Amino acid sequence: MVFGRVGRDEPLRITSQMPEDGVIFSDGVESDFLEFNSGVEAVISLAEKRGRLVV
């Protein structure tokens, strides 16, 4: 998938097909990962609270 939208009622669901050593992380820090091996499903959806980035 290259482009798409995640809505309140339409989460993004990803199922791993990696037999072993699969990982998933979101912040660019590889050491902060979750195992993501074959058959595991990740569901990405909108948070209940909105964050605010202060620069």
All heavy atoms as atom14 arrays in JSON, in Angstrom:
{
  "sequence": "MVFGRVGRDEPLRITSQMPEDGVIFSDGVESDFLEFNSGVEAVISLAEKRGRLVV",
  "atom14_mask": [
    [1, 1, 1, 1, 1, 1, 1, 1, 0, 0, 0, 0, 0, 0],
    [1, 1, 1, 1, 1, 1, 1, 0, 0, 0, 0, 0, 0, 0],
    [1, 1, 1, 1, 1, 1, 1, 1, 1, 1, 1, 0, 0, 0],
    [1, 1, 1, 1, 0, 0, 0, 0, 0, 0, 0, 0, 0, 0],
    [1, 1, 1, 1, 1, 1, 1, 1, 1, 1, 1, 0, 0, 0],
    [1, 1, 1, 1, 1, 1, 1, 0, 0, 0, 0, 0, 0, 0],
    [1, 1, 1, 1, 0, 0, 0, 0, 0, 0, 0, 0, 0, 0],
    [1, 1, 1, 1, 1, 1, 1, 1, 1, 1, 1, 0, 0, 0],
    [1, 1, 1, 1, 1, 1, 1, 1, 0, 0, 0, 0, 0, 0],
    [1, 1, 1, 1, 1, 1, 1, 1, 1, 0, 0, 0, 0, 0],
    [1, 1, 1, 1, 1, 1, 1, 0, 0, 0, 0, 0, 0, 0],
    [1, 1, 1, 1, 1, 1, 1, 1, 0, 0, 0, 0, 0, 0],
    [1, 1, 1, 1, 1, 1, 1, 1, 1, 1, 1, 0, 0, 0],
    [1, 1, 1, 1, 1, 1, 1, 1, 0, 0, 0, 0, 0, 0],
    [1, 1, 1, 1, 1, 1, 1, 0, 0, 0, 0, 0, 0, 0],
    [1, 1, 1, 1, 1, 1, 0, 0, 0, 0, 0, 0, 0, 0],
    [1, 1, 1, 1, 1, 1, 1, 1, 1, 0, 0, 0, 0, 0],
    [1, 1, 1, 1, 1, 1, 1, 1, 0, 0, 0, 0, 0, 0],
    [1, 1, 1, 1, 1, 1, 1, 0, 0, 0, 0, 0, 0, 0],
    [1, 1, 1, 1, 1, 1, 1, 1, 1, 0, 0, 0, 0, 0],
    [1, 1, 1, 1, 1, 1, 1, 1, 0, 0, 0, 0, 0, 0],
    [1, 1, 1, 1, 0, 0, 0, 0, 0, 0, 0, 0, 0, 0],
    [1, 1, 1, 1, 1, 1, 1, 0, 0, 0, 0, 0, 0, 0],
    [1, 1, 1, 1, 1, 1, 1, 1, 0, 0, 0, 0, 0, 0],
    [1, 1, 1, 1, 1, 1, 1, 1, 1, 1, 1, 0, 0, 0],
    [1, 1, 1, 1, 1, 1, 0, 0, 0, 0, 0, 0, 0, 0],
    [1, 1, 1, 1, 1, 1, 1, 1, 0, 0, 0, 0, 0, 0],
    [1, 1, 1, 1, 0, 0, 0, 0, 0, 0, 0, 0, 0, 0],
    [1, 1, 1, 1, 1, 1, 1, 0, 0, 0, 0, 0, 0, 0],
    [1, 1, 1, 1, 1, 1, 1, 1, 1, 0, 0, 0, 0, 0],
    [1, 1, 1, 1, 1, 1, 0, 0, 0, 0, 0, 0, 0, 0],
    [1, 1, 1, 1, 1, 1, 1, 1, 0, 0, 0, 0, 0, 0],
    [1, 1, 1, 1, 1, 1, 1, 1, 1, 1, 1, 0, 0, 0],
    [1, 1, 1, 1, 1, 1, 1, 1, 0, 0, 0, 0, 0, 0],
    [1, 1, 1, 1, 1, 1, 1, 1, 1, 0, 0, 0, 0, 0],
    [1, 1, 1, 1, 1, 1, 1, 1, 1, 1, 1, 0, 0, 0],
    [1, 1, 1, 1, 1, 1, 1, 1, 0, 0, 0, 0, 0, 0],
    [1, 1, 1, 1, 1, 1, 0, 0, 0, 0, 0, 0, 0, 0],
    [1, 1, 1, 1, 0, 0, 0, 0, 0, 0, 0, 0, 0, 0],
    [1, 1, 1, 1, 1, 1, 1, 0, 0, 0, 0, 0, 0, 0],
    [1, 1, 1, 1, 1, 1, 1, 1, 1, 0, 0, 0, 0, 0],
    [1, 1, 1, 1, 1, 0, 0, 0, 0, 0, 0, 0, 0, 0],
    [1, 1, 1, 1, 1, 1, 1, 0, 0, 0, 0, 0, 0, 0],
    [1, 1, 1, 1, 1, 1, 1, 1, 0, 0, 0, 0, 0, 0],
    [1, 1, 1, 1, 1, 1, 0, 0, 0, 0, 0, 0, 0, 0],
    [1, 1, 1, 1, 1, 1, 1, 1, 0, 0, 0, 0, 0, 0],
    [1, 1, 1, 1, 1, 0, 0, 0, 0, 0, 0, 0, 0, 0],
    [1, 1, 1, 1, 1, 1, 1, 1, 1, 0, 0, 0, 0, 0],
    [1, 1, 1, 1, 1, 1, 1, 1, 1, 0, 0, 0, 0, 0],
    [1, 1, 1, 1, 1, 1, 1, 1, 1, 1, 1, 0, 0, 0],
    [1, 1, 1, 1, 0, 0, 0, 0, 0, 0, 0, 0, 0, 0],
    [1, 1, 1, 1, 1, 1, 1, 1, 1, 1, 1, 0, 0, 0],
    [1, 1, 1, 1, 1, 1, 1, 1, 0, 0, 0, 0, 0, 0],
    [1, 1, 1, 1, 1, 1, 1, 0, 0, 0, 0, 0, 0, 0],
    [1, 1, 1, 1, 1, 1, 1, 0, 0, 0, 0, 0, 0, 0]
  ],
  "atom14_positions": [
    [[0.85, -1.17, 0.0], [0.0, 0.0, 0.0], [0.89, 1.24, 0.0], [1.84, 1.33, 0.77], [-0.9, 0.0, 1.24], [-1.77, 1.25, 1.32], [-2.82, 1.28, 2.76], [-4.07, 0.16, 2.24], [0.0, 0.0, 0.0], [0.0, 0.0, 0.0], [0.0, 0.0, 0.0], [0.0, 0.0, 0.0], [0.0, 0.0, 0.0], [0.0, 0.0, 0.0]],
    [[0.6, 2.16, -0.85], [1.39, 3.38, -0.96], [0.64, 4.57, -0.39], [1.23, 5.5, 0.15], [1.77, 3.64, -2.44], [2.53, 4.93, -2.59], [2.57, 2.48, -3.0], [0.0, 0.0, 0.0], [0.0, 0.0, 0.0], [0.0, 0.0, 0.0], [0.0, 0.0, 0.0], [0.0, 0.0, 0.0], [0.0, 0.0, 0.0], [0.0, 0.0, 0.0]],
    [[-0.68, 4.56, -0.5], [-1.47, 5.7, -0.07], [-2.81, 5.21, 0.47], [-3.35, 4.23, -0.02], [-1.72, 6.65, -1.25], [-2.62, 7.8, -0.91], [-2.14, 8.91, -0.27], [-3.97, 7.73, -1.22], [-2.97, 9.96, 0.03], [-4.82, 8.77, -0.91], [-4.32, 9.89, -0.27], [0.0, 0.0, 0.0], [0.0, 0.0, 0.0], [0.0, 0.0, 0.0]],
    [[-3.31, 5.89, 1.47], [-4.61, 5.53, 2.01], [-4.98, 6.44, 3.17], [-4.21, 7.3, 3.56], [0.0, 0.0, 0.0], [0.0, 0.0, 0.0], [0.0, 0.0, 0.0], [0.0, 0.0, 0.0], [0.0, 0.0, 0.0], [0.0, 0.0, 0.0], [0.0, 0.0, 0.0], [0.0, 0.0, 0.0], [0.0, 0.0, 0.0], [0.0, 0.0, 0.0]],
    [[-6.14, 6.21, 3.7], [-6.61, 6.99, 4.84], [-7.04, 6.05, 5.95], [-7.56, 4.98, 5.7], [-7.8, 7.86, 4.45], [-7.42, 8.99, 3.54], [-8.63, 9.83, 3.24], [-8.25, 10.86, 2.31], [-8.48, 12.13, 2.49], [-9.13, 12.55, 3.54], [-8.08, 13.01, 1.6], [0.0, 0.0, 0.0], [0.0, 0.0, 0.0], [0.0, 0.0, 0.0]],
    [[-6.83, 6.52, 7.18], [-7.29, 5.81, 8.36], [-8.37, 6.69, 8.97], [-8.13, 7.85, 9.29], [-6.14, 5.59, 9.37], [-6.67, 4.97, 10.64], [-5.06, 4.72, 8.75], [0.0, 0.0, 0.0], [0.0, 0.0, 0.0], [0.0, 0.0, 0.0], [0.0, 0.0, 0.0], [0.0, 0.0, 0.0], [0.0, 0.0, 0.0], [0.0, 0.0, 0.0]],
    [[-9.57, 6.14, 9.11], [-10.68, 6.9, 9.68], [-11.09, 6.32, 11.02], [-10.65, 5.25, 11.42], [0.0, 0.0, 0.0], [0.0, 0.0, 0.0], [0.0, 0.0, 0.0], [0.0, 0.0, 0.0], [0.0, 0.0, 0.0], [0.0, 0.0, 0.0], [0.0, 0.0, 0.0], [0.0, 0.0, 0.0], [0.0, 0.0, 0.0], [0.0, 0.0, 0.0]],
    [[-11.95, 7.04, 11.72], [-12.41, 6.58, 13.04], [-13.06, 5.2, 12.94], [-12.89, 4.36, 13.81], [-13.38, 7.6, 13.62], [-13.71, 7.29, 15.06], [-14.24, 8.46, 15.83], [-13.44, 9.66, 15.77], [-12.32, 9.89, 16.47], [-11.87, 8.97, 17.28], [-11.68, 11.03, 16.37], [0.0, 0.0, 0.0], [0.0, 0.0, 0.0], [0.0, 0.0, 0.0]],
    [[-13.8, 4.96, 11.89], [-14.48, 3.67, 11.72], [-13.78, 2.76, 10.72], [-14.3, 1.69, 10.39], [-15.92, 3.9, 11.27], [-16.73, 4.66, 12.3], [-16.51, 4.42, 13.51], [-17.56, 5.5, 11.92], [0.0, 0.0, 0.0], [0.0, 0.0, 0.0], [0.0, 0.0, 0.0], [0.0, 0.0, 0.0], [0.0, 0.0, 0.0], [0.0, 0.0, 0.0]],
    [[-12.61, 3.18, 10.22], [-11.88, 2.4, 9.22], [-10.4, 2.32, 9.58], [-9.58, 3.04, 9.01], [-12.03, 3.03, 7.84], [-13.45, 3.04, 7.33], [-13.54, 3.63, 5.94], [-13.03, 2.98, 5.02], [-14.09, 4.73, 5.8], [0.0, 0.0, 0.0], [0.0, 0.0, 0.0], [0.0, 0.0, 0.0], [0.0, 0.0, 0.0], [0.0, 0.0, 0.0]],
    [[-10.04, 1.45, 10.53], [-8.62, 1.33, 10.87], [-7.84, 0.61, 9.77], [-8.43, -0.08, 8.93], [-8.64, 0.48, 12.15], [-9.88, -0.32, 12.05], [-10.87, 0.56, 11.31], [0.0, 0.0, 0.0], [0.0, 0.0, 0.0], [0.0, 0.0, 0.0], [0.0, 0.0, 0.0], [0.0, 0.0, 0.0], [0.0, 0.0, 0.0], [0.0, 0.0, 0.0]],
    [[-6.54, 0.77, 9.79], [-5.65, 0.06, 8.88], [-5.25, -1.24, 9.58], [-4.79, -1.22, 10.72], [-4.41, 0.9, 8.59], [-3.29, 0.23, 7.79], [-3.78, -0.16, 6.41], [-2.09, 1.15, 7.72], [0.0, 0.0, 0.0], [0.0, 0.0, 0.0], [0.0, 0.0, 0.0], [0.0, 0.0, 0.0], [0.0, 0.0, 0.0], [0.0, 0.0, 0.0]],
    [[-5.46, -2.37, 8.93], [-5.12, -3.67, 9.49], [-4.01, -4.29, 8.63], [-4.16, -4.41, 7.42], [-6.33, -4.59, 9.51], [-7.44, -4.1, 10.4], [-8.64, -5.03, 10.37], [-9.71, -4.53, 11.19], [-9.82, -4.74, 12.49], [-8.9, -5.44, 13.11], [-10.82, -4.23, 13.17], [0.0, 0.0, 0.0], [0.0, 0.0, 0.0], [0.0, 0.0, 0.0]],
    [[-2.93, -4.66, 9.3], [-1.79, -5.26, 8.6], [-1.5, -6.61, 9.24], [-1.35, -6.7, 10.46], [-0.53, -4.36, 8.72], [-0.82, -2.97, 8.17], [0.64, -5.0, 7.99], [0.26, -1.97, 8.46], [0.0, 0.0, 0.0], [0.0, 0.0, 0.0], [0.0, 0.0, 0.0], [0.0, 0.0, 0.0], [0.0, 0.0, 0.0], [0.0, 0.0, 0.0]],
    [[-1.43, -7.66, 8.43], [-1.12, -9.0, 8.92], [0.26, -9.4, 8.43], [0.55, -9.33, 7.24], [-2.17, -10.02, 8.42], [-3.46, -9.59, 8.85], [-1.89, -11.39, 8.99], [0.0, 0.0, 0.0], [0.0, 0.0, 0.0], [0.0, 0.0, 0.0], [0.0, 0.0, 0.0], [0.0, 0.0, 0.0], [0.0, 0.0, 0.0], [0.0, 0.0, 0.0]],
    [[1.12, -9.81, 9.37], [2.49, -10.2, 9.02], [2.51, -11.54, 8.3], [1.79, -12.47, 8.67], [3.33, -10.3, 10.28], [4.63, -10.77, 9.96], [0.0, 0.0, 0.0], [0.0, 0.0, 0.0], [0.0, 0.0, 0.0], [0.0, 0.0, 0.0], [0.0, 0.0, 0.0], [0.0, 0.0, 0.0], [0.0, 0.0, 0.0], [0.0, 0.0, 0.0]],
    [[3.35, -11.62, 7.3], [3.61, -12.88, 6.62], [5.08, -13.26, 6.76], [5.58, -14.12, 6.06], [3.22, -12.77, 5.14], [1.74, -12.54, 4.96], [1.35, -12.42, 3.49], [2.17, -12.41, 2.59], [0.05, -12.33, 3.26], [0.0, 0.0, 0.0], [0.0, 0.0, 0.0], [0.0, 0.0, 0.0], [0.0, 0.0, 0.0], [0.0, 0.0, 0.0]],
    [[5.76, -12.58, 7.69], [7.18, -12.82, 7.95], [7.31, -14.02, 8.89], [6.84, -13.97, 10.02], [7.76, -11.57, 8.61], [9.22, -11.59, 8.79], [9.95, -10.99, 7.29], [11.6, -10.8, 7.82], [0.0, 0.0, 0.0], [0.0, 0.0, 0.0], [0.0, 0.0, 0.0], [0.0, 0.0, 0.0], [0.0, 0.0, 0.0], [0.0, 0.0, 0.0]],
    [[7.9, -15.14, 8.45], [7.93, -16.34, 9.28], [8.68, -16.18, 10.6], [8.29, -16.76, 11.6], [8.61, -17.39, 8.41], [9.02, -16.72, 7.16], [8.52, -15.33, 7.16], [0.0, 0.0, 0.0], [0.0, 0.0, 0.0], [0.0, 0.0, 0.0], [0.0, 0.0, 0.0], [0.0, 0.0, 0.0], [0.0, 0.0, 0.0], [0.0, 0.0, 0.0]],
    [[9.73, -15.38, 10.62], [10.49, -15.16, 11.86], [11.28, -13.87, 11.76], [11.51, -13.34, 10.68], [11.43, -16.32, 12.16], [12.44, -16.58, 11.07], [13.25, -17.84, 11.32], [12.72, -18.81, 11.86], [14.45, -17.82, 10.96], [0.0, 0.0, 0.0], [0.0, 0.0, 0.0], [0.0, 0.0, 0.0], [0.0, 0.0, 0.0], [0.0, 0.0, 0.0]],
    [[11.65, -13.34, 12.92], [12.44, -12.11, 13.04], [11.73, -10.87, 12.48], [12.38, -9.89, 12.13], [13.82, -12.25, 12.36], [14.66, -13.35, 13.01], [14.53, -13.53, 14.24], [15.41, -14.03, 12.29], [0.0, 0.0, 0.0], [0.0, 0.0, 0.0], [0.0, 0.0, 0.0], [0.0, 0.0, 0.0], [0.0, 0.0, 0.0], [0.0, 0.0, 0.0]],
    [[10.4, -10.9, 12.39], [9.65, -9.73, 11.95], [9.49, -8.75, 13.1], [9.33, -9.15, 14.25], [0.0, 0.0, 0.0], [0.0, 0.0, 0.0], [0.0, 0.0, 0.0], [0.0, 0.0, 0.0], [0.0, 0.0, 0.0], [0.0, 0.0, 0.0], [0.0, 0.0, 0.0], [0.0, 0.0, 0.0], [0.0, 0.0, 0.0], [0.0, 0.0, 0.0]],
    [[9.57, -7.48, 12.81], [9.38, -6.43, 13.82], [8.52, -5.32, 13.25], [8.41, -5.16, 12.04], [10.72, -5.84, 14.33], [11.57, -6.9, 15.0], [11.49, -5.17, 13.22], [0.0, 0.0, 0.0], [0.0, 0.0, 0.0], [0.0, 0.0, 0.0], [0.0, 0.0, 0.0], [0.0, 0.0, 0.0], [0.0, 0.0, 0.0], [0.0, 0.0, 0.0]],
    [[7.92, -4.55, 14.15], [7.16, -3.37, 13.76], [7.49, -2.27, 14.75], [7.61, -2.51, 15.95], [5.64, -3.68, 13.71], [4.87, -2.54, 13.09], [5.1, -4.05, 15.08], [3.43, -2.89, 12.76], [0.0, 0.0, 0.0], [0.0, 0.0, 0.0], [0.0, 0.0, 0.0], [0.0, 0.0, 0.0], [0.0, 0.0, 0.0], [0.0, 0.0, 0.0]],
    [[7.73, -1.07, 14.24], [7.98, 0.09, 15.1], [7.49, 1.33, 14.38], [7.34, 1.35, 13.16], [9.46, 0.22, 15.49], [10.41, 0.34, 14.34], [10.81, 1.58, 13.89], [10.91, -0.79, 13.7], [11.7, 1.7, 12.82], [11.79, -0.68, 12.64], [12.18, 0.56, 12.21], [0.0, 0.0, 0.0], [0.0, 0.0, 0.0], [0.0, 0.0, 0.0]],
    [[7.2, 2.39, 15.14], [6.58, 3.55, 14.52], [7.38, 4.84, 14.65], [7.14, 5.79, 13.94], [5.19, 3.79, 15.12], [5.33, 4.13, 16.49], [0.0, 0.0, 0.0], [0.0, 0.0, 0.0], [0.0, 0.0, 0.0], [0.0, 0.0, 0.0], [0.0, 0.0, 0.0], [0.0, 0.0, 0.0], [0.0, 0.0, 0.0], [0.0, 0.0, 0.0]],
    [[8.33, 4.88, 15.57], [8.98, 6.15, 15.85], [10.38, 6.27, 15.27], [11.09, 7.22, 15.54], [9.01, 6.4, 17.35], [9.69, 5.26, 18.11], [10.24, 4.35, 17.46], [9.65, 5.27, 19.34], [0.0, 0.0, 0.0], [0.0, 0.0, 0.0], [0.0, 0.0, 0.0], [0.0, 0.0, 0.0], [0.0, 0.0, 0.0], [0.0, 0.0, 0.0]],
    [[10.81, 5.31, 14.48], [12.14, 5.37, 13.87], [13.23, 4.83, 14.77], [14.39, 4.79, 14.36], [0.0, 0.0, 0.0], [0.0, 0.0, 0.0], [0.0, 0.0, 0.0], [0.0, 0.0, 0.0], [0.0, 0.0, 0.0], [0.0, 0.0, 0.0], [0.0, 0.0, 0.0], [0.0, 0.0, 0.0], [0.0, 0.0, 0.0], [0.0, 0.0, 0.0]],
    [[12.9, 4.42, 15.98], [13.89, 3.86, 16.9], [13.77, 2.34, 16.84], [12.84, 1.77, 17.38], [13.68, 4.37, 18.34], [14.71, 3.77, 19.28], [13.72, 5.89, 18.39], [0.0, 0.0, 0.0], [0.0, 0.0, 0.0], [0.0, 0.0, 0.0], [0.0, 0.0, 0.0], [0.0, 0.0, 0.0], [0.0, 0.0, 0.0], [0.0, 0.0, 0.0]],
    [[14.69, 1.71, 16.15], [14.6, 0.27, 15.91], [14.64, -0.55, 17.19], [14.08, -1.64, 17.26], [15.69, -0.19, 14.96], [15.48, 0.31, 13.54], [16.52, -0.22, 12.59], [16.88, -1.41, 12.7], [16.98, 0.55, 11.74], [0.0, 0.0, 0.0], [0.0, 0.0, 0.0], [0.0, 0.0, 0.0], [0.0, 0.0, 0.0], [0.0, 0.0, 0.0]],
    [[15.31, -0.06, 18.23], [15.4, -0.83, 19.47], [14.08, -0.83, 20.24], [13.89, -1.63, 21.15], [16.52, -0.27, 20.36], [16.23, 1.08, 20.71], [0.0, 0.0, 0.0], [0.0, 0.0, 0.0], [0.0, 0.0, 0.0], [0.0, 0.0, 0.0], [0.0, 0.0, 0.0], [0.0, 0.0, 0.0], [0.0, 0.0, 0.0], [0.0, 0.0, 0.0]],
    [[13.15, 0.04, 19.88], [11.83, 0.13, 20.52], [10.81, -0.53, 19.58], [10.07, 0.12, 18.89], [11.49, 1.6, 20.75], [10.19, 1.79, 21.49], [9.74, 0.84, 22.16], [9.61, 2.87, 21.38], [0.0, 0.0, 0.0], [0.0, 0.0, 0.0], [0.0, 0.0, 0.0], [0.0, 0.0, 0.0], [0.0, 0.0, 0.0], [0.0, 0.0, 0.0]],
    [[10.8, -1.86, 19.56], [9.99, -2.59, 18.58], [9.08, -3.6, 19.26], [9.25, -3.95, 20.42], [10.89, -3.3, 17.57], [11.68, -4.45, 18.16], [11.14, -5.73, 18.19], [12.94, -4.25, 18.67], [11.85, -6.79, 18.73], [13.67, -5.3, 19.22], [13.11, -6.56, 19.25], [0.0, 0.0, 0.0], [0.0, 0.0, 0.0], [0.0, 0.0, 0.0]],
    [[8.12, -4.09, 18.49], [7.27, -5.22, 18.88], [7.54, -6.34, 17.9], [7.75, -6.1, 16.71], [5.79, -4.83, 18.8], [5.32, -3.71, 19.71], [3.89, -3.34, 19.38], [5.44, -4.13, 21.16], [0.0, 0.0, 0.0], [0.0, 0.0, 0.0], [0.0, 0.0, 0.0], [0.0, 0.0, 0.0], [0.0, 0.0, 0.0], [0.0, 0.0, 0.0]],
    [[7.51, -7.59, 18.39], [7.66, -8.73, 17.48], [6.45, -8.75, 16.55], [5.32, -8.51, 16.97], [7.75, -10.02, 18.26], [9.05, -10.17, 19.01], [9.19, -11.55, 19.63], [8.49, -12.5, 19.22], [10.03, -11.67, 20.54], [0.0, 0.0, 0.0], [0.0, 0.0, 0.0], [0.0, 0.0, 0.0], [0.0, 0.0, 0.0], [0.0, 0.0, 0.0]],
    [[6.69, -9.02, 15.28], [5.63, -9.01, 14.26], [5.85, -10.17, 13.31], [6.27, -9.99, 12.18], [5.64, -7.65, 13.55], [4.42, -7.38, 12.71], [3.16, -7.42, 13.25], [4.55, -7.07, 11.37], [2.04, -7.16, 12.47], [3.45, -6.81, 10.58], [2.18, -6.85, 11.14], [0.0, 0.0, 0.0], [0.0, 0.0, 0.0], [0.0, 0.0, 0.0]],
    [[5.6, -11.36, 13.81], [5.84, -12.57, 13.03], [4.56, -13.07, 12.37], [3.47, -12.54, 12.61], [6.46, -13.65, 13.91], [7.83, -13.24, 14.39], [8.63, -12.71, 13.64], [8.11, -13.46, 15.67], [0.0, 0.0, 0.0], [0.0, 0.0, 0.0], [0.0, 0.0, 0.0], [0.0, 0.0, 0.0], [0.0, 0.0, 0.0], [0.0, 0.0, 0.0]],
    [[4.67, -14.09, 11.57], [3.59, -14.62, 10.75], [2.29, -14.82, 11.53], [2.27, -15.42, 12.6], [4.02, -15.95, 10.14], [3.04, -16.42, 9.25], [0.0, 0.0, 0.0], [0.0, 0.0, 0.0], [0.0, 0.0, 0.0], [0.0, 0.0, 0.0], [0.0, 0.0, 0.0], [0.0, 0.0, 0.0], [0.0, 0.0, 0.0], [0.0, 0.0, 0.0]],
    [[1.21, -14.28, 10.98], [-0.12, -14.43, 11.58], [-0.52, -13.33, 12.55], [-1.68, -13.22, 12.91], [0.0, 0.0, 0.0], [0.0, 0.0, 0.0], [0.0, 0.0, 0.0], [0.0, 0.0, 0.0], [0.0, 0.0, 0.0], [0.0, 0.0, 0.0], [0.0, 0.0, 0.0], [0.0, 0.0, 0.0], [0.0, 0.0, 0.0], [0.0, 0.0, 0.0]],
    [[0.43, -12.51, 12.98], [0.13, -11.42, 13.9], [-0.5, -10.27, 13.13], [-0.06, -9.93, 12.03], [1.4, -10.94, 14.64], [1.13, -9.73, 15.5], [1.97, -12.07, 15.48], [0.0, 0.0, 0.0], [0.0, 0.0, 0.0], [0.0, 0.0, 0.0], [0.0, 0.0, 0.0], [0.0, 0.0, 0.0], [0.0, 0.0, 0.0], [0.0, 0.0, 0.0]],
    [[-1.53, -9.67, 13.7], [-2.21, -8.54, 13.04], [-1.99, -7.26, 13.83], [-2.17, -7.24, 15.05], [-3.71, -8.81, 12.94], [-4.45, -7.69, 12.24], [-5.95, -7.93, 12.16], [-6.59, -8.08, 13.21], [-6.45, -7.99, 11.02], [0.0, 0.0, 0.0], [0.0, 0.0, 0.0], [0.0, 0.0, 0.0], [0.0, 0.0, 0.0], [0.0, 0.0, 0.0]],
    [[-1.59, -6.2, 13.15], [-1.47, -4.87, 13.75], [-2.65, -4.04, 13.27], [-2.98, -4.05, 12.08], [-0.16, -4.21, 13.32], [0.0, 0.0, 0.0], [0.0, 0.0, 0.0], [0.0, 0.0, 0.0], [0.0, 0.0, 0.0], [0.0, 0.0, 0.0], [0.0, 0.0, 0.0], [0.0, 0.0, 0.0], [0.0, 0.0, 0.0], [0.0, 0.0, 0.0]],
    [[-3.29, -3.35, 14.2], [-4.42, -2.48, 13.87], [-4.02, -1.05, 14.2], [-3.7, -0.74, 15.35], [-5.69, -2.88, 14.66], [-6.84, -1.97, 14.29], [-6.05, -4.33, 14.39], [0.0, 0.0, 0.0], [0.0, 0.0, 0.0], [0.0, 0.0, 0.0], [0.0, 0.0, 0.0], [0.0, 0.0, 0.0], [0.0, 0.0, 0.0], [0.0, 0.0, 0.0]],
    [[-4.01, -0.19, 13.19], [-3.64, 1.22, 13.36], [-4.9, 2.04, 13.21], [-5.59, 1.95, 12.2], [-2.57, 1.64, 12.33], [-1.28, 0.89, 12.62], [-2.32, 3.13, 12.41], [-0.85, -0.03, 11.59], [0.0, 0.0, 0.0], [0.0, 0.0, 0.0], [0.0, 0.0, 0.0], [0.0, 0.0, 0.0], [0.0, 0.0, 0.0], [0.0, 0.0, 0.0]],
    [[-5.2, 2.82, 14.25], [-6.43, 3.62, 14.23], [-6.16, 4.98, 14.86], [-5.08, 5.23, 15.39], [-7.54, 2.9, 14.98], [-7.19, 2.72, 16.33], [0.0, 0.0, 0.0], [0.0, 0.0, 0.0], [0.0, 0.0, 0.0], [0.0, 0.0, 0.0], [0.0, 0.0, 0.0], [0.0, 0.0, 0.0], [0.0, 0.0, 0.0], [0.0, 0.0, 0.0]],
    [[-7.14, 5.84, 14.79], [-7.03, 7.16, 15.39], [-7.09, 7.05, 16.91], [-7.86, 6.25, 17.45], [-8.16, 8.07, 14.9], [-8.18, 8.35, 13.39], [-9.37, 9.24, 13.06], [-6.9, 8.99, 12.94], [0.0, 0.0, 0.0], [0.0, 0.0, 0.0], [0.0, 0.0, 0.0], [0.0, 0.0, 0.0], [0.0, 0.0, 0.0], [0.0, 0.0, 0.0]],
    [[-6.31, 7.86, 17.59], [-6.3, 7.87, 19.05], [-7.54, 8.63, 19.56], [-8.09, 9.47, 18.87], [-5.04, 8.54, 19.57], [0.0, 0.0, 0.0], [0.0, 0.0, 0.0], [0.0, 0.0, 0.0], [0.0, 0.0, 0.0], [0.0, 0.0, 0.0], [0.0, 0.0, 0.0], [0.0, 0.0, 0.0], [0.0, 0.0, 0.0], [0.0, 0.0, 0.0]],
    [[-7.93, 8.3, 20.79], [-9.06, 9.02, 21.4], [-8.67, 10.46, 21.73], [-9.5, 11.36, 21.64], [-9.5, 8.3, 22.67], [-10.16, 6.96, 22.39], [-10.62, 6.28, 23.66], [-10.76, 6.95, 24.69], [-10.86, 5.06, 23.6], [0.0, 0.0, 0.0], [0.0, 0.0, 0.0], [0.0, 0.0, 0.0], [0.0, 0.0, 0.0], [0.0, 0.0, 0.0]],
    [[-7.4, 10.67, 22.11], [-6.92, 12.02, 22.45], [-6.04, 12.54, 21.33], [-5.29, 11.78, 20.7], [-6.12, 12.0, 23.75], [-6.94, 11.7, 24.96], [-6.09, 11.8, 26.2], [-6.89, 11.55, 27.45], [-6.06, 11.68, 28.64], [0.0, 0.0, 0.0], [0.0, 0.0, 0.0], [0.0, 0.0, 0.0], [0.0, 0.0, 0.0], [0.0, 0.0, 0.0]],
    [[-6.09, 13.82, 21.1], [-5.27, 14.46, 20.07], [-4.0, 15.01, 20.73], [-4.06, 15.69, 21.75], [-6.05, 15.6, 19.44], [-5.27, 16.31, 18.34], [-6.09, 17.38, 17.73], [-7.05, 16.73, 16.84], [-7.59, 17.32, 15.79], [-7.31, 18.57, 15.52], [-8.43, 16.67, 15.03], [0.0, 0.0, 0.0], [0.0, 0.0, 0.0], [0.0, 0.0, 0.0]],
    [[-2.85, 14.7, 20.14], [-1.6, 15.23, 20.62], [-1.28, 16.56, 19.96], [-1.79, 16.88, 18.9], [0.0, 0.0, 0.0], [0.0, 0.0, 0.0], [0.0, 0.0, 0.0], [0.0, 0.0, 0.0], [0.0, 0.0, 0.0], [0.0, 0.0, 0.0], [0.0, 0.0, 0.0], [0.0, 0.0, 0.0], [0.0, 0.0, 0.0], [0.0, 0.0, 0.0]],
    [[-0.4, 17.32, 20.6], [0.0, 18.61, 20.04], [1.52, 18.71, 20.11], [2.1, 18.58, 21.18], [-0.64, 19.75, 20.83], [-0.34, 21.1, 20.21], [-1.01, 22.2, 20.96], [-2.45, 22.02, 20.81], [-3.35, 22.85, 21.32], [-2.95, 23.88, 22.01], [-4.63, 22.62, 21.17], [0.0, 0.0, 0.0], [0.0, 0.0, 0.0], [0.0, 0.0, 0.0]],
    [[2.15, 18.91, 18.97], [3.6, 19.05, 18.91], [3.96, 20.51, 19.13], [3.49, 21.39, 18.43], [4.11, 18.59, 17.53], [5.62, 18.72, 17.31], [6.36, 17.82, 18.28], [5.95, 18.34, 15.88], [0.0, 0.0, 0.0], [0.0, 0.0, 0.0], [0.0, 0.0, 0.0], [0.0, 0.0, 0.0], [0.0, 0.0, 0.0], [0.0, 0.0, 0.0]],
    [[4.79, 20.76, 20.14], [5.24, 22.1, 20.45], [6.71, 22.2, 20.08], [7.52, 21.42, 20.56], [5.03, 22.43, 21.95], [5.53, 23.83, 22.26], [3.59, 22.25, 22.34], [0.0, 0.0, 0.0], [0.0, 0.0, 0.0], [0.0, 0.0, 0.0], [0.0, 0.0, 0.0], [0.0, 0.0, 0.0], [0.0, 0.0, 0.0], [0.0, 0.0, 0.0]],
    [[7.03, 23.15, 19.21], [8.42, 23.29, 18.76], [9.06, 24.48, 19.42], [8.52, 25.51, 19.63], [8.46, 23.46, 17.22], [9.88, 23.6, 16.75], [7.8, 22.28, 16.57], [0.0, 0.0, 0.0], [0.0, 0.0, 0.0], [0.0, 0.0, 0.0], [0.0, 0.0, 0.0], [0.0, 0.0, 0.0], [0.0, 0.0, 0.0], [0.0, 0.0, 0.0]]
  ]
}
